[in-house]
């Protein structure tokens, strides 16, 4: 996004919202960081009682309560629609306040709302990966990271990441099974790395199958960017043994220091758009972690950002950023909202799942699953609220009249590299009012028009924000259904609105 456009747009929006008597001042919105501590809620009593899904879960974090972990203790998810009425999610070995148990966490759901914790795909670390790391003179880490699930014919393929202590040695291995619940058989190592500093890092795999049947793996975490390597469709391993692939996305400098906080790729092919979309995780894992996306006409790239810039060029702000740390209303908000899993479900809709960490305690790791929509110019947009299977009855223009919490996903850097990693830069909402006379905040220079499901907000006759309107649950206020909007401005800035 061109900075001149972004700064002009933000200056105009905030000048409009500051003069409205019905909203908070700039200082109240952007400096209010003190929130009352959340009272610990009781353990979930039933899979359909969404009001009992809390952001903190210390009382059930222990392993003996794993049967209650549905949306809890989730990190680096990968989701598959098995086509028989089940969705399965595989994720990194994590547990709040617990000594780590290794084995790849497994959950399942029939409706993408209620998730049942199934258990672990393995009992411990995979022997082939352990042998490789020990063969390099290192000790393996105590947990398995960032699995990726796919199905080839009747075979389920579960890729995983295992690194050494200190992360100098990394490998992506493959498990296979005829069932999404296993048992799993080790089928080799797809790609490995031996580095200490800039260079490829064999962690965080994702795979795309092209319409012609080619398989490509995208991977990488920190160090020197994300890489692509072609796989043998028959084995699921590198087409050329030992091949680590080529660089596909790279970050640049932050405050004069090379920034390697880029990881967690997820690749999909959208048949309608006939493009490949590469979603990535940007910044530090539990603070500024945010979701970005690039697209290409070919699986091998180049992957271009909103402005048509090749994401392989060193840069520190490739738009669009689809979602970053945020807070609606007086809720404390969420940070660490990335490492996306993106999939198309049997219902024809696209969804995105990420981890999310409540700002009240950033060490809790929650499942956030959301609808993914597509803009008129072919870019994906993420719903402001988690998916709750809310009935999508028609929304009239009269229903849009009212007050909204609005979030601008503005990317900011702060002085000092260490502070950059520690500061979540939560995007706090401010109020925007859609009036019955078609004005915004009562200003005749700012207007809105609606052609369901598309809404446009026009600011000063110059800046146009384009949205898709839908119904979704208001999770912060425990309201079963409200109106939400997701969209972009003309410069690729992601914007959310939720009706109060």
C-alpha positions as CSV (number, residue, x, y, z in Angstrom):
1,X,0.0,0.0,0.0
2,X,1.4,3.4,-0.9
3,X,2.1,5.2,2.4
4,X,0.8,8.6,1.0
5,X,-2.6,7.0,0.3
6,X,-2.7,5.3,3.6
7,X,-1.7,8.3,5.7
8,X,-4.2,10.6,3.8
9,X,-7.0,8.0,4.3
10,X,-6.3,7.5,8.0
11,X,-6.1,11.2,8.6
12,X,-9.4,11.8,6.9
13,X,-11.2,8.9,8.7
14,X,-10.0,10.0,12.1
15,X,-10.8,13.6,11.5
16,X,-14.3,12.5,10.6
17,X,-14.7,10.3,13.7
18,X,-13.2,12.9,16.1
19,X,-15.8,15.5,15.2
20,X,-18.7,13.1,15.9
21,X,-20.1,13.7,19.4
22,X,-21.3,10.1,19.7
23,X,-17.8,8.5,19.7
24,X,-14.8,8.3,22.0
25,X,-11.8,10.6,21.6
26,X,-8.6,9.5,19.9
27,X,-6.8,9.2,23.2
28,X,-9.6,7.2,24.8
29,X,-9.5,4.7,21.9
30,X,-5.8,4.3,21.4
31,X,-4.3,4.7,24.8
32,X,-6.9,2.9,27.0
33,X,-5.0,-0.3,27.7
34,X,-6.2,-1.0,31.3
35,X,-8.9,-3.6,31.5
36,X,-10.5,-5.3,34.5
37,X,-9.2,-8.9,34.8
38,X,-11.5,-11.5,33.4
39,X,-13.2,-13.8,36.0
40,X,-12.3,-17.4,35.3
41,X,-15.4,-19.0,33.8
42,X,-16.5,-22.5,34.6
43,X,-15.4,-25.4,32.3
44,X,-17.6,-25.9,29.2
45,X,-20.7,-27.8,30.1
46,X,-21.8,-28.8,26.7
47,X,-20.6,-28.7,23.1
48,X,-23.4,-26.4,21.9
49,X,-23.4,-23.8,24.7
50,X,-21.2,-21.2,23.0
51,X,-21.6,-18.8,26.0
52,X,-19.4,-21.2,28.0
53,X,-16.5,-20.9,25.6
54,X,-14.2,-18.5,27.4
55,X,-10.8,-16.9,26.5
56,X,-9.0,-18.4,29.5
57,X,-9.1,-22.0,30.6
58,X,-6.5,-22.6,33.3
59,X,-9.0,-24.8,35.2
60,X,-9.0,-27.4,32.4
61,X,-5.5,-26.9,30.9
62,X,-4.1,-30.1,32.5
63,X,-3.8,-33.3,30.3
64,X,-6.4,-35.2,32.3
65,X,-9.0,-32.6,31.0
66,X,-8.0,-33.0,27.4
67,X,-11.5,-34.2,26.5
68,X,-12.6,-30.6,27.2
69,X,-10.0,-29.0,25.0
70,X,-12.1,-28.5,21.9
71,X,-11.2,-24.9,21.1
72,X,-8.3,-24.6,23.6
73,X,-4.6,-25.2,23.5
74,X,-4.6,-24.7,19.7
75,X,-1.6,-23.5,17.8
76,X,-0.5,-23.8,14.1
77,X,-3.7,-25.6,12.9
78,X,-4.3,-27.5,9.7
79,X,-7.9,-28.4,8.7
80,X,-9.3,-30.9,6.2
81,X,-12.9,-31.6,5.1
82,X,-12.9,-35.4,4.8
83,X,-16.0,-35.3,2.7
84,X,-18.0,-37.7,4.9
85,X,-19.4,-35.2,7.3
86,X,-16.3,-34.6,9.4
87,X,-13.7,-31.9,9.6
88,X,-10.4,-32.8,11.2
89,X,-7.9,-30.3,12.7
90,X,-4.2,-31.2,13.4
91,X,-2.0,-28.8,15.4
92,X,1.2,-28.2,17.2
93,X,1.9,-29.8,20.6
94,X,1.1,-27.1,23.2
95,X,-0.7,-26.9,26.5
96,X,-1.0,-23.9,28.8
97,X,1.1,-24.3,31.9
98,X,1.9,-28.0,31.2
99,X,5.0,-30.1,30.6
100,X,4.8,-30.8,26.9
101,X,3.5,-34.1,25.5
102,X,4.6,-34.9,22.0
103,X,2.4,-36.4,19.3
104,X,0.4,-33.9,17.1
105,X,-2.9,-32.8,18.5
106,X,-6.1,-34.0,16.7
107,X,-9.6,-32.5,16.9
108,X,-12.8,-33.2,14.8
109,X,-16.1,-31.4,14.2
110,X,-19.3,-32.0,12.1
111,X,-20.3,-28.3,11.9
112,X,-17.0,-26.2,12.3
113,X,-18.5,-24.9,15.6
114,X,-18.3,-27.7,18.2
115,X,-14.9,-29.3,18.2
116,X,-14.1,-32.6,20.0
117,X,-10.5,-33.3,21.1
118,X,-9.6,-36.7,19.7
119,X,-6.1,-37.1,21.1
120,X,-2.6,-37.4,19.6
121,X,-1.7,-38.8,16.2
122,X,1.5,-40.2,17.6
123,X,2.8,-41.3,21.0
124,X,6.0,-39.3,21.1
125,X,8.4,-38.1,18.4
126,X,8.6,-39.7,15.0
127,X,11.7,-42.0,14.9
128,X,12.9,-41.0,11.4
129,X,13.1,-37.3,12.2
130,X,14.7,-38.0,15.6
131,X,17.3,-40.1,13.8
132,X,18.1,-37.4,11.3
133,X,18.6,-34.7,13.9
134,X,20.7,-36.9,16.1
135,X,22.7,-37.8,13.1
136,X,23.6,-34.2,12.7
137,X,25.0,-34.1,16.3
138,X,22.0,-32.4,17.9
139,X,19.1,-33.3,20.2
140,X,15.5,-33.0,19.0
141,X,13.0,-30.5,20.4
142,X,10.4,-32.0,22.8
143,X,7.4,-31.3,20.6
144,X,6.1,-31.6,17.0
145,X,5.3,-28.3,15.3
146,X,3.0,-27.1,12.5
147,X,1.5,-30.3,10.9
148,X,-0.2,-30.1,7.5
149,X,-3.0,-32.5,6.4
150,X,-4.0,-33.5,2.9
151,X,-5.6,-36.4,1.1
152,X,-4.2,-38.0,-2.1
153,X,-6.6,-40.7,-3.4
154,X,-7.5,-42.8,-0.4
155,X,-4.4,-41.9,1.5
156,X,-4.2,-39.2,4.2
157,X,-0.8,-37.5,4.3
158,X,0.2,-35.7,7.5
159,X,3.3,-33.6,7.3
160,X,5.0,-32.4,10.5
161,X,8.0,-30.3,11.6
162,X,10.6,-31.3,14.1
163,X,13.6,-29.1,15.0
164,X,16.6,-29.5,17.2
165,X,17.3,-27.6,20.4
166,X,18.3,-24.2,19.2
167,X,16.5,-24.8,15.9
168,X,19.8,-25.3,14.0
169,X,18.6,-28.5,12.5
170,X,15.0,-28.9,11.1
171,X,13.1,-31.4,9.1
172,X,9.7,-31.9,7.6
173,X,8.6,-35.5,7.7
174,X,5.6,-37.4,6.3
175,X,3.1,-39.7,8.0
176,X,0.5,-41.7,6.0
177,X,-2.7,-43.5,6.9
178,X,-6.0,-44.7,5.4
179,X,-8.0,-42.9,8.2
180,X,-7.8,-39.3,9.5
181,X,-7.5,-40.8,13.0
182,X,-4.6,-43.1,12.1
183,X,-2.8,-45.3,12.8
184,X,0.0,-43.4,11.1
185,X,3.1,-44.8,9.3
186,X,6.3,-42.9,8.8
187,X,6.9,-42.4,5.1
188,X,10.2,-40.5,5.0
189,X,11.5,-36.9,5.3
190,X,10.3,-34.5,2.6
191,X,12.9,-31.7,3.2
192,X,15.5,-31.0,5.8
193,X,17.8,-28.1,6.7
194,X,21.1,-27.5,8.6
195,X,21.6,-23.8,9.1
196,X,22.4,-21.3,11.8
197,X,21.3,-17.9,10.7
198,X,20.1,-16.8,7.2
199,X,19.0,-19.7,5.1
200,X,16.1,-22.1,4.6
201,X,14.5,-23.5,7.7
202,X,12.5,-26.7,7.2
203,X,9.5,-25.9,9.3
204,X,5.8,-25.1,8.6
205,X,4.8,-27.0,5.5
206,X,1.8,-26.5,3.2
207,X,1.1,-28.2,-0.1
208,X,-0.9,-27.3,-3.2
209,X,-2.0,-29.7,-6.0
210,X,-2.3,-28.0,-9.3
211,X,-5.2,-28.7,-11.8
212,X,-2.7,-30.7,-13.8
213,X,-1.7,-32.8,-10.8
214,X,1.7,-31.3,-9.8
215,X,2.4,-31.1,-6.1
216,X,4.3,-28.2,-4.5
217,X,5.3,-27.7,-0.9
218,X,5.8,-24.2,0.6
219,X,7.6,-23.9,3.9
220,X,9.9,-21.8,6.1
221,X,10.1,-20.2,9.5
222,X,12.3,-17.2,10.3
223,X,15.8,-16.8,9.0
224,X,15.6,-16.1,5.3
225,X,12.1,-16.3,4.1
226,X,9.7,-18.9,2.6
227,X,10.7,-21.6,0.1
228,X,9.0,-23.7,-2.5
229,X,10.0,-27.3,-3.5
230,X,8.3,-29.6,-6.0
231,X,7.1,-33.0,-4.6
232,X,6.7,-36.4,-6.2
233,X,2.9,-37.0,-6.2
234,X,3.5,-40.7,-5.7
235,X,5.6,-40.5,-2.6
236,X,4.8,-37.0,-1.1
237,X,8.6,-36.4,-0.8
238,X,10.8,-34.0,-2.7
239,X,10.9,-34.8,-6.5
240,X,14.7,-34.5,-6.3
241,X,16.0,-36.0,-3.1
242,X,17.9,-33.3,-1.0
243,X,16.3,-30.4,-2.9
244,X,15.4,-27.6,-0.6
245,X,13.7,-25.5,-3.3
246,X,13.9,-21.8,-4.0
247,X,13.0,-18.6,-2.2
248,X,9.4,-17.3,-2.8
249,X,8.7,-14.7,-0.1
250,X,11.2,-12.6,1.9
251,X,11.0,-9.8,4.5
252,X,13.3,-6.8,4.7
253,X,14.6,-4.5,7.4
254,X,12.9,-3.3,10.6
255,X,14.5,-0.4,12.3
256,X,17.8,-1.2,10.5
257,X,17.8,-4.9,11.4
258,X,17.0,-7.8,9.1
259,X,13.6,-9.1,10.2
260,X,13.1,-12.9,9.8
261,X,9.7,-13.0,11.5
262,X,7.9,-14.6,8.6
263,X,6.5,-18.1,8.7
264,X,3.4,-20.3,8.6
265,X,2.6,-20.3,4.9
266,X,-0.7,-21.7,3.7
267,X,-1.3,-22.2,-0.1
268,X,-4.6,-22.6,-1.8
269,X,-5.8,-22.6,-5.4
270,X,-9.1,-20.8,-6.0
271,X,-10.8,-22.4,-9.0
272,X,-13.1,-19.4,-9.5
273,X,-10.3,-16.8,-9.6
274,X,-7.9,-19.3,-11.2
275,X,-5.1,-18.0,-9.0
276,X,-2.9,-19.3,-6.3
277,X,-3.2,-17.6,-2.9
278,X,-0.3,-17.7,-0.5
279,X,-1.3,-16.8,3.1
280,X,1.6,-16.1,5.5
281,X,2.2,-15.4,9.2
282,X,4.0,-12.1,9.9
283,X,5.8,-10.9,13.0
284,X,6.2,-12.4,16.5
285,X,4.2,-15.4,17.5
286,X,2.3,-14.1,20.5
287,X,2.2,-10.3,20.0
288,X,2.0,-8.7,16.5
289,X,1.4,-12.0,14.7
290,X,-0.8,-11.1,11.6
291,X,-2.1,-12.6,8.4
292,X,-1.1,-11.5,5.0
293,X,-1.7,-12.9,1.5
294,X,-0.2,-12.7,-2.0
295,X,-1.4,-14.2,-5.2
296,X,0.0,-15.6,-8.4
297,X,-1.1,-17.1,-11.8
298,X,1.3,-19.9,-11.3
299,X,2.2,-22.2,-8.4
300,X,5.9,-21.2,-8.7
301,X,5.1,-17.5,-8.6
302,X,5.9,-14.7,-8.6
303,X,3.5,-14.0,-5.8
304,X,2.4,-10.4,-5.9
305,X,1.0,-8.1,-3.2
306,X,-1.9,-5.6,-3.5
307,X,0.3,-3.2,-5.4
308,X,1.7,-5.8,-7.8
309,X,5.1,-6.0,-6.0
310,X,6.9,-9.4,-6.0
311,X,6.8,-10.6,-2.4
312,X,10.3,-12.2,-2.9
313,X,11.8,-8.7,-2.9
314,X,13.0,-7.6,0.6
315,X,10.3,-5.4,2.1
316,X,8.8,-5.0,5.5
317,X,5.1,-4.1,4.7
318,X,3.6,-6.2,1.9
319,X,-0.2,-5.5,1.8
320,X,-2.8,-6.6,2.2
321,X,-2.7,-7.5,5.9
322,X,-6.0,-9.3,6.3
323,X,-6.0,-9.5,10.1
324,X,-3.9,-8.3,13.0
325,X,-4.3,-7.9,16.8
326,X,-7.6,-6.2,17.5
327,X,-10.2,-5.3,20.1
328,X,-13.9,-4.5,19.7
329,X,-15.6,-2.1,22.1
330,X,-14.4,-2.4,25.7
331,X,-13.2,-6.0,25.3
332,X,-9.4,-6.5,25.9
333,X,-9.0,-8.0,22.5
334,X,-6.8,-10.6,20.9
335,X,-3.2,-10.8,19.7
336,X,-1.1,-13.5,18.1
337,X,-3.8,-14.0,15.5
338,X,-2.1,-15.9,12.7
339,X,-0.5,-19.1,11.3
340,X,-3.5,-19.6,9.1
341,X,-5.2,-22.8,7.8
342,X,-7.4,-22.0,4.8
343,X,-9.8,-24.5,3.2
344,X,-12.9,-24.8,1.1
345,X,-15.6,-26.8,2.8
346,X,-18.3,-29.0,1.3
347,X,-20.8,-26.1,1.6
348,X,-18.8,-24.2,-1.0
349,X,-17.5,-21.6,1.4
350,X,-13.9,-20.8,2.3
351,X,-12.8,-20.7,5.9
352,X,-9.7,-19.7,7.8
353,X,-8.5,-21.0,11.2
354,X,-5.8,-19.4,13.3
355,X,-4.6,-19.3,16.9
356,X,-5.7,-16.3,18.9
357,X,-4.3,-15.2,22.3
358,X,-6.4,-13.0,24.6
359,X,-4.6,-9.8,25.5
360,X,-5.5,-10.4,29.2
361,X,-3.0,-13.3,29.1
362,X,-1.1,-13.9,25.9
363,X,-0.1,-17.5,26.8
364,X,-3.6,-18.9,26.4
365,X,-4.0,-20.3,22.8
366,X,-7.5,-20.4,21.4
367,X,-9.1,-21.6,18.2
368,X,-10.5,-18.9,16.0
369,X,-12.3,-20.1,12.8
370,X,-13.9,-17.5,10.5
371,X,-15.6,-17.3,7.1
372,X,-13.5,-16.1,4.2
373,X,-15.1,-13.9,1.6
374,X,-13.8,-12.7,-1.8
375,X,-13.8,-9.1,-2.9
376,X,-14.8,-8.0,-6.4
377,X,-11.1,-7.6,-7.3
378,X,-10.3,-11.1,-6.2
379,X,-8.7,-10.6,-2.8
380,X,-9.8,-12.7,0.3
381,X,-11.4,-10.9,3.3
382,X,-11.8,-12.4,6.8
383,X,-15.0,-12.1,8.8
384,X,-14.7,-9.8,11.9
385,X,-16.2,-12.6,14.1
386,X,-15.7,-16.3,14.6
387,X,-17.9,-18.7,12.7
388,X,-21.0,-19.8,14.7
389,X,-23.2,-21.2,11.9
390,X,-25.6,-18.2,12.2
391,X,-28.5,-18.3,9.7
392,X,-27.8,-16.0,6.8
393,X,-31.2,-14.5,6.3
394,X,-31.4,-11.5,3.9
395,X,-30.2,-8.2,5.4
396,X,-32.2,-5.1,4.5
397,X,-30.8,-1.5,4.3
398,X,-33.0,-0.6,7.3
399,X,-31.2,-3.1,9.4
400,X,-27.9,-1.5,8.6
401,X,-28.9,1.8,10.3
402,X,-27.1,2.0,13.7
403,X,-23.8,2.3,15.5
404,X,-20.8,0.1,14.7
405,X,-17.5,-0.7,16.2
406,X,-15.0,-0.2,13.4
407,X,-11.4,-1.6,13.3
408,X,-8.8,-0.5,10.8
409,X,-6.0,-3.1,10.5
410,X,-3.3,-0.4,10.3
411,X,0.3,-1.8,10.4
412,X,2.6,0.1,12.6
413,X,6.3,-0.3,13.5
414,X,7.7,1.0,16.8
415,X,11.2,2.3,17.5
416,X,13.6,-0.4,18.6
417,X,13.8,-4.0,17.3
418,X,13.2,-5.5,20.7
419,X,10.1,-3.3,21.4
420,X,8.8,-4.2,17.9
421,X,8.7,-7.8,18.9
422,X,7.1,-7.2,22.3
423,X,4.4,-4.7,21.4
424,X,1.2,-6.3,20.1
425,X,0.0,-3.0,18.6
426,X,-3.7,-3.9,19.1
427,X,-6.0,-2.1,16.7
428,X,-8.8,-0.7,19.0
429,X,-12.2,-0.1,17.5
430,X,-13.9,3.3,17.3
431,X,-17.6,4.0,16.7
432,X,-19.1,4.7,13.3
433,X,-22.8,5.5,12.8
434,X,-24.8,4.7,9.6
435,X,-27.8,7.1,9.5
436,X,-31.1,6.6,7.8
437,X,-30.5,9.5,5.5
438,X,-27.5,7.7,4.0
439,X,-24.8,9.7,5.9
440,X,-22.0,8.5,8.0
441,X,-21.7,10.0,11.5
442,X,-24.3,12.6,10.4
443,X,-21.9,14.2,8.0
444,X,-23.4,14.9,4.5
445,X,-19.9,14.6,3.0
446,X,-19.6,11.0,4.1
447,X,-22.3,8.6,2.6
448,X,-23.1,4.9,2.4
449,X,-24.9,2.9,-0.2
450,X,-26.0,-0.8,-0.1
451,X,-26.7,-3.4,-2.7
452,X,-26.9,-6.6,-0.8
453,X,-24.5,-8.1,0.2
454,X,-22.2,-5.2,-0.9
455,X,-21.9,-2.0,1.1
456,X,-19.8,1.1,0.2
457,X,-18.7,3.8,2.6
458,X,-17.6,7.0,0.7
459,X,-15.6,9.5,2.7
460,X,-15.5,13.1,1.5
461,X,-16.4,11.9,-2.0
462,X,-12.8,10.7,-2.3
463,X,-12.1,7.5,-0.3
464,X,-14.2,4.4,-0.9
465,X,-14.4,1.4,1.4
466,X,-16.0,-1.7,0.0
467,X,-17.5,-4.4,2.2
468,X,-19.5,-7.7,2.2
469,X,-22.2,-7.7,4.8
470,X,-23.2,-10.9,6.7
471,X,-24.6,-12.1,10.0
472,X,-22.4,-13.6,12.7
473,X,-22.2,-14.2,16.4
474,X,-21.0,-11.3,18.6
475,X,-18.5,-13.3,20.7
476,X,-17.3,-10.5,22.9
477,X,-20.9,-9.6,24.1
478,X,-22.3,-13.2,23.9
479,X,-25.0,-12.1,21.5
480,X,-26.3,-14.9,19.2
481,X,-26.4,-12.8,16.0
482,X,-25.4,-9.3,14.8
483,X,-24.4,-7.7,11.5
484,X,-20.7,-7.7,10.5
485,X,-18.8,-6.3,7.6
486,X,-15.4,-7.1,6.1
487,X,-13.7,-5.2,3.4
488,X,-10.9,-3.0,2.0
489,X,-10.3,0.6,1.2
490,X,-8.8,1.5,-2.1
491,X,-5.3,1.0,-0.9
492,X,-5.7,-2.5,0.4
493,X,-6.3,-1.7,4.1
494,X,-8.5,-4.3,5.7
495,X,-11.5,-2.9,7.6
496,X,-14.0,-4.5,10.0
497,X,-17.3,-3.3,11.3
498,X,-19.6,-4.9,13.9
499,X,-23.0,-3.6,14.8
500,X,-23.4,-2.7,18.4
